[in-house]
Amino acid sequence: MMMGCYFIDRPGCLRRGEQARPSVGPGQVLIETEAVTICATDVAYWRGEATPPHWPIVPGHEYVGRIVESRVEGADTRVGARVSYWGQTDFFGLAEYRLISPVRCIEDEDRFYTDRHFMDDRGAAVALIDESIPSHVAPLVEPLTAVLRLLLAHRPRSGERTVVLGAGTCGLLAVQALPTFGVGETLVLEVCPYRRELARLCGAAAAYHPIADAAEIDELEYSTHGSRADLVIDLLPDIAGRAEACARTQAMRLLRPGGRYLIFGAPERPQPLDHWLVLAKGLSIHAAGFDIRQFPMWRTAEAMRSAVEMIRSGNVDATRLVTHVERFEDEPAVSRAFHEHGREGRMKTAIRLN
C-alpha cells in the first residue's frame, strides 16, 4: 500500500510523491498524520545548510496525528490516541502516515552511539495531545518540549533576569515559558522588526536590534556595570559570518559575572562565541544534551506532558506563532512555505492533512 509524502531530493528541490506505507513491527505504532509544522531544521536541509545521511529525505518532525495501528501497550499508544512525539529522527513526518517506536524501558543494548557523537534511544518520547488543541497548533508541542528540556536541565532561578537571543518560534516559546519558572524581566535581541513586536506581545520587557540598537544595548551594559542579566538563552540559528553574530557578544556583555549562558540551537557549522568574555566574567556555558545519559527520554516525555498542558491552558499562546496554514494536497503552497520561511510577517506554516 502506498502513501503520499513530500521529498527533498537535493537542496532546493521539493516535490510531492509516494512511497510504501510503513509496516508495524513489535514495539511500534503507526500514526495517521493530522498536521505538521515546517521547522527551521527542515528548511536548513532544503537550503543546503545541513546535510542528511542520504538523499532524498522526507522532512518533518513537528507533528500531530492519530494512532491507527499499535503493537505497544499503554494509554498513550492505543489505537485512536491523538499524539505527538519528540526524538527518533528529524525526518519522515511530512507524509500521510508515520511509524514511531515509543520509548518505554530501554535496555542498554538497545541504545547506540550516533555518528553525531551522542548516545541515543532507538525510539521517541510520545505524549497524548488534548483534543481541545487545534490541529495547526498541536505540532508546536514538539519545539516547546525542546525549550522545556533546556529550562528543566538548567532551571532558571526565581527573579533571574534573562536575555533571549532570537525571536523565532523557539525564542517566543521560551519568552512565554520563562514566567512559569518565576523569572524576572526578559529582554530579546532579534534583527526582524516583526519578530521583535511579537516578542513584546509574548511578554518580553523589551526587544532590541543587535546592530541598530547597539547604543541602547551599550548603555544597558554601562549603567549596570555589565550585570543586567543573570541568564542568557541562545536560540540563534547558524549565523557564522553574519553581522548579527555580534548579538552573542552583546548578550555576554549584559550577563553578570558568573552568569549562565544556555545554548539551544544546533547548527552543523561551528558558531562564534566570545571566549574572552567567558574567561573575563567566569561565565558558564550549558546545554540540554541530546545524549540520553544526560537527559533521558523518559524525562523528555515528562517535559512533553508539561508542554501540552502549557498550550492547553493558554499559559503559552502558540496560536499567534502559526501565521499560515496550508493543505497537504496544495503542492505550490507547501513549496512556498519552504521558500518564504523566516520572511517578514511569516512565522510557522502548518501543513494540514486531516
Backbone hydrogen bonds in HBPLUS format (Angstrom, degrees):
<---DONOR---> <-ACCEPTOR-->    atom                        ^
c    i                          cat <-CA-CA->   ^        H-A-AA   ^      H-
h    n   atom  resd res      DA  || num        DHA   H-A  angle D-A-AA Bond
n    s   type  num  typ     dist DA aas  dist angle  dist       angle   num
A0021-ARG N   A0001-MET O   2.77 MM  20  5.69 178.5  1.77 153.3 153.8     1
A0003-MET N   A0019-GLN O   2.87 MM  16  5.70 150.0  1.96 158.3 166.7     2
A0019-GLN N   A0003-MET O   3.08 MM  16  5.70 151.5  2.16 153.7 162.4     3
A0096-GLU N   A0004-GLY O   2.94 MM  92  5.66 150.1  2.03 170.6 166.3     4
A0005-CYS N   A0017-GLY O   2.99 MM  12  5.55 152.4  2.07 140.8 141.0     5
A0017-GLY N   A0005-CYS O   2.82 MM  12  5.55 170.7  1.82 164.4 165.4     6
A0006-TYR N   A0094-LEU O   3.06 MM  88  5.97 147.7  2.17 171.8 177.5     7
A0007-PHE N   A0015-ARG O   2.79 MM   8  5.41 162.7  1.81 164.7 168.9     8
A0015-ARG N   A0007-PHE O   2.91 MM   8  5.41 156.5  1.97 153.7 160.9     9
A0008-ILE N   A0057-ILE O   2.78 MM  49  5.33 155.1  1.84 154.8 162.9    10
A0057-ILE N   A0008-ILE O   3.03 MM  49  5.33 153.3  2.10 135.7 142.3    11
A0009-ASP N   A0013-CYS O   3.02 MM   4  5.67 138.6  2.20 151.7 161.5    12
A0013-CYS N   A0010-ARG O   2.98 MM   3  5.48 160.1  2.02 148.5 146.7    13
A0012-GLY N   A0046-TRP O   2.64 MM  34  5.29 132.0  1.86 137.2 153.4    14
A0028-GLN N   A0025-GLY O   3.18 MM   3  5.56 134.6  2.40 145.3 139.6    15
A0027-GLY N   A0071-ARG O   3.30 MM  44  5.39 146.5  2.42 134.8 130.3    16
A0071-ARG N   A0028-GLN O   2.90 MM  43  5.50 150.8  1.99 161.7 171.4    17
A0029-VAL N   A0100-ILE O   2.87 MM  71  5.44 154.9  1.93 157.2 164.9    18
A0100-ILE N   A0029-VAL O   2.97 MM  71  5.44 168.0  1.99 161.5 165.5    19
A0030-LEU N   A0069-GLU O   2.84 MM  39  5.07 163.5  1.86 142.6 147.4    20
A0068-VAL N   A0030-LEU O   2.84 MM  38  5.83 164.5  1.86 158.7 163.6    21
A0069-GLU N   A0030-LEU O   3.42 MM  39  5.07 157.2  2.47 137.2 136.5    22
A0031-ILE N   A0098-ARG O   2.82 MM  67  5.10 166.4  1.84 149.3 154.1    23
A0098-ARG N   A0031-ILE O   2.82 MM  67  5.10 150.0  1.91 144.4 153.8    24
A0032-GLU N   A0066-ARG O   2.81 MM  34  5.26 169.9  1.82 147.7 144.1    25
A0066-ARG N   A0032-GLU O   2.92 MM  34  5.26 155.0  1.99 144.9 148.3    26
A0033-THR N   A0096-GLU O   2.94 MM  63  5.28 163.7  1.97 131.7 136.5    27
A0034-GLU N   A0064-VAL O   2.86 MM  30  5.61 161.2  1.89 143.9 143.9    28
A0353-LEU N   A0034-GLU O   2.87 MM 319  5.14 179.1  1.87 140.1 140.4    29
A0354-ASN N   A0034-GLU O   3.26 MM 320  4.77 166.5  2.28 127.9 127.6    30
A0035-ALA N   A0064-VAL O   3.17 MM  29  5.54 158.6  2.22 147.6 148.1    31
A0064-VAL N   A0035-ALA O   3.04 MM  29  5.54 141.1  2.19 165.5 163.8    32
A0036-VAL N   A0351-ILE O   2.95 MM 315  5.22 151.1  2.03 140.2 149.4    33
A0351-ILE N   A0036-VAL O   2.66 MM 315  5.22 173.1  1.66 163.5 165.8    34
A0037-THR N   A0062-GLU O   3.04 MM  25  5.47 151.3  2.13 138.1 147.0    35
A0038-ILE N   A0349-THR O   2.98 MM 311  5.73 160.2  2.01 164.4 168.9    36
A0042-ASP N   A0039-CYS O   3.06 MM   3  5.22 116.6  2.48  99.5 113.8    37
A0043-VAL N   A0039-CYS O   3.14 MM   4  6.54 160.4  2.18 151.3 156.3    38
A0044-ALA N   A0040-ALA O   2.84 MM   4  6.01 143.2  1.98 140.4 150.9    39
A0045-TYR N   A0041-THR O   3.17 MM   4  6.53 153.4  2.24 150.3 155.1    40
A0046-TRP N   A0042-ASP O   3.09 MM   4  6.41 159.6  2.13 145.2 151.4    41
A0047-ARG N   A0043-VAL O   2.75 MM   4  5.95 149.6  1.84 150.3 158.2    42
A0048-GLY N   A0044-ALA O   3.06 MM   4  6.01 117.5  2.46 132.2 146.3    43
A0049-GLU N   A0044-ALA O   2.77 MM   5  4.85 137.0  1.96 153.6 155.9    44
A0050-ALA N   A0044-ALA O   3.23 MM   6  5.41 134.5  2.45 120.4 114.2    45
A0048-GLY N   A0045-TYR O   3.16 MM   3  5.07 145.2  2.29  96.4 106.8    46
A0092-PHE N   A0058-VAL O   2.54 MM  34  4.72 159.6  1.58 149.2 150.1    47
A0094-LEU N   A0059-PRO O   2.84 MM  35  5.78 160.2  1.88 158.4 155.4    48
A0093-GLY N   A0060-GLY O   2.85 MM  33  4.17 131.4  2.08 129.5 128.8    49
A0065-GLY N   A0083-VAL O   3.06 MM  18  5.68 154.7  2.13 155.3 163.2    50
A0083-VAL N   A0065-GLY O   2.85 MM  18  5.68 155.4  1.91 158.7 166.5    51
A0067-ILE N   A0081-ALA O   2.92 MM  14  5.48 159.2  1.96 155.5 158.2    52
A0080-GLY N   A0067-ILE O   2.77 MM  13  5.19 165.4  1.80 140.7 145.5    53
A0077-THR N   A0074-GLY O   3.17 MM   3  5.26 161.3  2.20 105.0 109.9    54
A0081-ALA N   A0078-ARG O   3.13 MM   3  5.66 164.5  2.15 135.0 136.7    55
A0129-ILE N   A0082-ARG O   2.75 MM  47  5.51 161.6  1.78 144.5 144.9    56
A0084-SER N   A0127-ALA O   3.08 MM  43  5.66 149.6  2.17 154.3 163.8    57
A0127-ALA N   A0084-SER O   3.14 MM  43  5.66 159.6  2.18 145.6 149.1    58
A0086-TRP N   A0125-ALA O   2.87 MM  39  5.18 147.0  1.98 142.8 150.1    59
A0125-ALA N   A0086-TRP O   2.94 MM  39  5.18 151.4  2.02 162.4 155.4    60
A0095-ALA N   A0093-GLY O   2.76 MM   2  5.50 138.3  1.93 106.5  93.5    61
A0124-ALA N   A0101-SER O   2.93 MM  23  6.12 147.1  2.04 139.0 147.8    62
A0103-VAL N   A0124-ALA O   2.86 MM  21  5.36 156.6  1.92 139.5 139.9    63
A0110-ASP N   A0107-GLU O   2.87 MM   3  5.49 156.9  1.93 119.7 127.4    64
A0111-ARG N   A0108-ASP O   3.03 MM   3  5.42 159.7  2.07 117.8 119.5    65
A0112-PHE N   A0120-ASP O   3.13 MM   8  5.64 159.4  2.17 151.4 157.9    66
A0120-ASP N   A0112-PHE O   2.95 MM   8  5.64 162.7  1.98 157.6 161.8    67
A0114-THR N   A0118-PHE O   2.91 MM   4  5.58 173.9  1.91 155.7 153.8    68
A0117-HIS N   A0114-THR O   3.23 MM   3  5.51 148.8  2.33 112.9 111.2    69
A0292-ILE N   A0119-MET O   3.03 MM 173  5.99 158.6  2.08 147.7 150.7    70
A0133-ILE N   A0130-ASP O   3.14 MM   3  5.79 164.9  2.16 118.9 123.3    71
A0137-VAL N   A0134-PRO O   3.06 MM   3  5.37 146.3  2.18 107.6 117.7    72
A0138-ALA N   A0134-PRO O   2.95 MM   4  6.08 153.1  2.03 160.1 168.4    73
A0140-LEU N   A0137-VAL O   2.96 MM   3  5.84 160.0  2.00 129.9 135.8    74
A0141-VAL N   A0138-ALA O   3.03 MM   3  5.83 167.0  2.05 127.0 129.1    75
A0142-GLU N   A0139-PRO O   3.14 MM   3  5.99 152.9  2.22 120.5 124.4    76
A0144-LEU N   A0140-LEU O   3.10 MM   4  6.16 160.3  2.14 146.8 153.0    77
A0145-THR N   A0141-VAL O   2.87 MM   4  5.95 147.7  1.97 142.6 151.4    78
A0146-ALA N   A0142-GLU O   3.13 MM   4  6.49 152.3  2.21 146.7 153.9    79
A0147-VAL N   A0143-PRO O   3.01 MM   4  6.36 154.8  2.08 148.1 154.2    80
A0148-LEU N   A0144-LEU O   2.88 MM   4  6.15 160.7  1.92 151.4 156.8    81
A0149-ARG N   A0145-THR O   2.86 MM   4  6.12 148.6  1.96 149.9 158.4    82
A0150-LEU N   A0146-ALA O   3.40 MM   4  6.73 153.0  2.48 142.4 147.4    83
A0151-LEU N   A0147-VAL O   3.07 MM   4  6.44 163.2  2.10 151.6 156.2    84
A0152-LEU N   A0148-LEU O   2.75 MM   4  5.77 155.2  1.81 153.5 159.4    85
A0153-ALA N   A0149-ARG O   2.97 MM   4  5.95 146.4  2.09 137.8 146.7    86
A0154-HIS N   A0150-LEU O   3.05 MM   4  6.20 145.3  2.18 144.5 153.1    87
A0160-GLU N   A0157-ARG O   3.02 MM   3  5.63 166.5  2.04 140.4 141.9    88
A0159-GLY N   A0182-GLY O   2.73 MM  23  6.06 164.0  1.76 139.1 142.3    89
A0184-GLY N   A0160-GLU O   2.67 MM  24  5.19 159.9  1.71 129.3 135.0    90
A0230-ASP N   A0161-ARG O   2.79 MM  69  5.35 163.7  1.81 140.7 145.5    91
A0231-LEU N   A0161-ARG O   3.18 MM  70  6.40 147.8  2.29 158.3 161.3    92
A0162-THR N   A0185-GLU O   2.98 MM  23  6.41 161.9  2.01 157.0 162.4    93
A0187-LEU N   A0162-THR O   2.86 MM  25  6.28 161.0  1.90 154.3 158.0    94
A0163-VAL N   A0231-LEU O   2.91 MM  68  6.41 147.3  2.02 150.7 161.4    95
A0233-ILE N   A0163-VAL O   2.85 MM  70  6.28 159.7  1.89 162.7 168.0    96
A0164-VAL N   A0187-LEU O   2.78 MM  23  6.17 163.8  1.81 159.2 163.0    97
A0189-LEU N   A0164-VAL O   3.03 MM  25  6.46 155.0  2.09 159.4 164.1    98
A0165-LEU N   A0233-ILE O   2.87 MM  68  6.15 171.6  1.88 158.1 159.2    99
A0235-LEU N   A0165-LEU O   2.98 MM  70  5.53 151.1  2.07 140.5 149.5   100
A0166-GLY N   A0189-LEU O   2.90 MM  23  5.92 162.7  1.93 161.0 166.7   101
A0172-LEU N   A0168-GLY O   2.94 MM   4  6.16 162.1  1.97 160.0 163.9   102
A0173-LEU N   A0169-THR O   2.91 MM   4  6.16 149.2  2.00 148.2 157.8   103
A0174-ALA N   A0170-CYS O   2.88 MM   4  6.03 152.8  1.95 143.1 150.5   104
A0175-VAL N   A0171-GLY O   2.96 MM   4  6.26 155.7  2.02 146.6 152.9   105
A0176-GLN N   A0172-LEU O   3.25 MM   4  6.41 151.6  2.33 138.0 144.2   106
A0177-ALA N   A0173-LEU O   2.88 MM   4  6.09 144.3  2.01 145.5 156.4   107
A0178-LEU N   A0174-ALA O   2.93 MM   4  5.91 154.1  2.00 156.9 160.4   108
A0180-THR N   A0177-ALA O   3.04 MM   3  5.75 144.7  2.17 121.0 130.0   109
A0181-PHE N   A0178-LEU O   2.85 MM   3  5.44 160.3  1.89 122.1 128.9   110
A0182-GLY N   A0179-PRO O   2.94 MM   3  5.00 162.3  1.98 107.1 111.9   111
A0205-ALA N   A0186-THR O   2.82 MM  19  5.66 146.8  1.93 153.0 164.0   112
A0188-VAL N   A0206-ALA O   3.00 MM  18  6.37 145.5  2.12 142.3 153.0   113
A0208-TYR N   A0188-VAL O   2.78 MM  20  6.22 160.2  1.82 160.8 163.3   114
A0190-GLU N   A0208-TYR O   2.89 MM  18  6.17 161.6  1.93 160.7 166.9   115
A0196-ARG N   A0192-CYS O   2.96 MM   4  6.24 149.0  2.05 151.3 161.0   116
A0197-GLU N   A0193-PRO O   3.04 MM   4  6.31 155.7  2.10 150.7 156.1   117
A0198-LEU N   A0194-TYR O   3.05 MM   4  6.36 153.8  2.12 141.9 149.5   118
A0199-ALA N   A0195-ARG O   2.86 MM   4  6.07 151.7  1.94 145.1 152.7   119
A0200-ARG N   A0196-ARG O   3.14 MM   4  6.50 151.2  2.23 144.1 150.5   120
A0201-LEU N   A0197-GLU O   3.01 MM   4  6.35 158.7  2.06 149.3 155.3   121
A0202-CYS N   A0198-LEU O   2.83 MM   4  6.08 137.1  2.02 145.3 157.8   122
A0204-ALA N   A0199-ALA O   2.94 MM   5  5.52 165.5  1.96 148.8 144.5   123
A0203-GLY N   A0200-ARG O   3.06 MM   3  5.20 159.1  2.10 104.3 110.7   124
A0213-ASP N   A0209-HIS O   2.96 MM   4  5.15 150.8  2.05 134.5 142.3   125
A0214-ALA N   A0211-ILE O   3.19 MM   3  5.08 158.2  2.24 112.7 111.0   126
A0216-GLU N   A0213-ASP O   3.09 MM   3  5.43 120.0  2.47 105.3 119.3   127
A0217-ILE N   A0213-ASP O   3.06 MM   4  6.40 156.3  2.12 153.9 161.3   128
A0218-ASP N   A0214-ALA O   2.81 MM   4  6.05 154.4  1.88 149.8 157.1   129
A0219-GLU N   A0215-ALA O   3.01 MM   4  6.26 155.4  2.07 143.6 149.8   130
A0220-LEU N   A0216-GLU O   3.00 MM   4  6.31 150.4  2.09 143.4 151.2   131
A0221-GLU N   A0217-ILE O   3.03 MM   4  6.37 154.6  2.10 147.4 153.9   132
A0222-TYR N   A0218-ASP O   2.95 MM   4  6.29 168.0  1.96 158.9 160.6   133
A0223-SER N   A0219-GLU O   2.86 MM   4  5.84 163.4  1.89 150.2 155.3   134
A0226-GLY N   A0221-GLU O   2.79 MM   5  4.66 166.9  1.80 146.1 146.2   135
A0225-HIS N   A0222-TYR O   3.30 MM   3  4.95 162.7  2.33  96.8 101.7   136
A0227-SER N   A0224-THR O   3.11 MM   3  5.29 125.9  2.42 100.2 113.6   137
A0228-ARG N   A0254-LEU O   2.84 MM  26  5.05 109.6  2.34 129.0 148.3   138
A0229-ALA N   A0254-LEU O   2.81 MM  25  5.73 154.3  1.88 152.0 148.7   139
A0256-ARG N   A0229-ALA O   2.83 MM  27  5.93 163.7  1.86 167.6 165.5   140
A0260-ARG N   A0230-ASP O   3.29 MM  30  6.66 161.6  2.33 152.6 150.0   141
A0232-VAL N   A0260-ARG O   2.96 MM  28  6.39 153.4  2.04 155.1 163.4   142
A0262-LEU N   A0232-VAL O   2.75 MM  30  5.96 177.8  1.75 160.2 159.5   143
A0234-ASP N   A0262-LEU O   2.75 MM  28  5.98 172.9  1.76 179.4 177.7   144
A0264-PHE N   A0234-ASP O   2.89 MM  30  5.79 155.4  1.95 164.1 161.0   145
A0242-ARG N   A0239-ILE O   3.00 MM   3  5.33 164.9  2.02 135.3 134.3   146
A0245-ALA N   A0242-ARG O   3.05 MM   3  5.68 161.7  2.09 118.1 122.2   147
A0246-CYS N   A0243-ALA O   3.26 MM   3  6.39 173.3  2.26 128.3 129.0   148
A0247-ALA N   A0244-GLU O   2.94 MM   3  5.69 168.9  1.96 120.9 124.6   149
A0248-ARG N   A0245-ALA O   3.24 MM   3  6.04 148.9  2.34 120.3 124.6   150
A0250-GLN N   A0246-CYS O   2.89 MM   4  6.20 163.0  1.92 158.5 163.9   151
A0251-ALA N   A0247-ALA O   2.92 MM   4  6.07 158.9  1.97 147.9 153.0   152
A0252-MET N   A0248-ARG O   3.08 MM   4  6.34 157.6  2.13 145.5 151.2   153
A0253-ARG N   A0249-THR O   2.92 MM   4  6.20 147.2  2.03 147.9 157.4   154
A0254-LEU N   A0250-GLN O   3.11 MM   4  6.42 139.1  2.28 142.5 153.0   155
A0254-LEU N   A0251-ALA O   3.12 MM   3  5.14 127.7  2.41  94.9 108.4   156
A0255-LEU N   A0251-ALA O   3.10 MM   4  6.27 120.9  2.46 136.7 152.2   157
A0255-LEU N   A0252-MET O   3.17 MM   3  4.93 141.3  2.32  92.4 103.7   158
A0259-GLY N   A0256-ARG O   2.91 MM   3  5.20 147.7  2.01 139.8 137.1   159
A0258-GLY N   A0281-LYS O   2.84 MM  23  6.13 142.2  1.98 147.9 160.2   160
A0284-SER N   A0259-GLY O   3.10 MM  25  6.49 163.7  2.13 160.5 165.5   161
A0261-TYR N   A0284-SER O   2.80 MM  23  6.05 161.4  1.83 166.9 169.8   162
A0286-HIS N   A0261-TYR O   2.91 MM  25  6.22 158.0  1.95 152.2 156.3   163
A0263-ILE N   A0286-HIS O   2.86 MM  23  6.19 168.2  1.87 161.9 163.1   164
A0278-VAL N   A0274-ASP O   3.28 MM   4  6.64 155.0  2.35 148.1 155.4   165
A0279-LEU N   A0275-HIS O   3.00 MM   4  6.27 158.6  2.04 150.4 155.3   166
A0280-ALA N   A0276-TRP O   2.66 MM   4  5.84 170.7  1.67 159.4 162.7   167
A0281-LYS N   A0277-LEU O   3.00 MM   4  5.78 164.2  2.03 141.2 145.1   168
A0282-GLY N   A0278-VAL O   2.95 MM   4  5.52 116.8  2.36 128.0 142.1   169
A0283-LEU N   A0278-VAL O   2.97 MM   5  4.80 141.1  2.13 131.3 140.6   170
A0294-GLN N   A0291-ASP O   2.89 MM   3  5.57 154.5  1.95 118.5 126.1   171
A0295-PHE N   A0291-ASP O   3.09 MM   4  6.39 157.8  2.14 148.1 155.1   172
A0299-ARG N   A0296-PRO O   3.03 MM   3  5.44 130.0  2.29 105.4 118.0   173
A0300-THR N   A0296-PRO O   3.23 MM   4  6.68 145.1  2.35 141.2 151.4   174
A0300-THR N   A0297-MET O   3.03 MM   3  4.86 116.9  2.45  90.8 106.8   175
A0301-ALA N   A0297-MET O   2.93 MM   4  6.30 150.0  2.02 149.9 157.9   176
A0302-GLU N   A0298-TRP O   3.17 MM   4  6.52 146.4  2.29 137.8 145.8   177
A0303-ALA N   A0299-ARG O   2.98 MM   4  6.34 153.6  2.05 144.6 152.0   178
A0304-MET N   A0300-THR O   2.83 MM   4  6.16 148.0  1.94 148.1 157.5   179
A0305-ARG N   A0301-ALA O   3.13 MM   4  6.46 154.2  2.20 144.8 150.3   180
A0306-SER N   A0302-GLU O   3.12 MM   4  6.48 152.9  2.20 146.2 153.5   181
A0307-ALA N   A0303-ALA O   2.87 MM   4  6.17 150.4  1.96 147.2 156.0   182
A0308-VAL N   A0304-MET O   2.90 MM   4  6.24 158.2  1.95 155.1 160.1   183
A0309-GLU N   A0305-ARG O   3.13 MM   4  6.36 161.0  2.16 145.1 149.7   184
A0310-MET N   A0306-SER O   2.90 MM   4  6.14 153.9  1.97 149.4 156.8   185
A0311-ILE N   A0307-ALA O   3.10 MM   4  6.35 159.2  2.15 151.4 155.5   186
A0312-ARG N   A0308-VAL O   2.84 MM   4  6.00 164.9  1.87 152.9 158.2   187
A0313-SER N   A0309-GLU O   2.88 MM   4  5.85 161.4  1.92 147.9 152.1   188
A0316-VAL N   A0310-MET O   3.10 MM   6  5.41 156.9  2.16 129.7 125.4   189
A0314-GLY N   A0311-ILE O   3.23 MM   3  5.16 140.7  2.40  96.5 107.6   190
A0321-LEU N   A0318-ALA O   3.05 MM   3  5.39 151.1  2.13 108.5 117.6   191
A0322-VAL N   A0319-THR O   3.29 MM   3  5.62 159.5  2.34 109.0 114.5   192
A0348-LYS N   A0321-LEU O   2.92 MM  27  5.94 163.4  1.95 167.9 165.4   193
A0323-THR N   A0348-LYS O   3.02 MM  25  5.76 131.3  2.26 138.4 149.7   194
A0324-HIS N   A0348-LYS O   3.26 MM  24  6.55 156.5  2.32 158.5 158.5   195
A0350-ALA N   A0324-HIS O   2.85 MM  26  6.31 160.1  1.89 154.2 155.8   196
A0326-GLU N   A0350-ALA O   2.80 MM  24  6.21 165.5  1.83 168.5 173.4   197
A0352-ARG N   A0326-GLU O   2.81 MM  26  6.19 166.9  1.82 168.8 168.7   198
A0330-ASP N   A0327-ARG O   3.05 MM   3  5.42 151.1  2.14 110.6 119.2   199
A0328-PHE N   A0352-ARG O   2.95 MM  24  5.69 150.9  2.03 160.7 152.6   200
A0331-GLU N   A0329-GLU O   3.07 MM   2  5.81 123.3  2.41 109.4  93.7   201
A0333-ALA N   A0330-ASP O   3.10 MM   3  5.44 118.6  2.49 106.1 120.6   202
A0334-VAL N   A0330-ASP O   3.03 MM   4  6.36 157.7  2.08 157.0 164.2   203
A0335-SER N   A0331-GLU O   2.92 MM   4  6.09 164.5  1.94 155.2 159.6   204
A0336-ARG N   A0332-PRO O   2.87 MM   4  6.06 151.6  1.95 141.6 149.9   205
A0337-ALA N   A0333-ALA O   3.03 MM   4  6.29 141.8  2.18 140.1 149.6   206
A0337-ALA N   A0334-VAL O   3.13 MM   3  5.12 123.5  2.47  93.7 107.9   207
A0338-PHE N   A0335-SER O   3.10 MM   3  5.39 129.8  2.37 102.3 114.4   208
A0339-HIS N   A0335-SER O   3.06 MM   4  6.41 163.9  2.08 151.9 156.5   209
A0340-GLU N   A0336-ARG O   2.84 MM   4  5.89 159.1  1.89 154.9 159.0   210
A0343-ARG N   A0340-GLU O   3.10 MM   3  5.61 163.4  2.13 139.8 138.8   211
A0346-ARG N   A0343-ARG O   2.99 MM   3  5.58 151.0  2.07 146.5 145.0   212
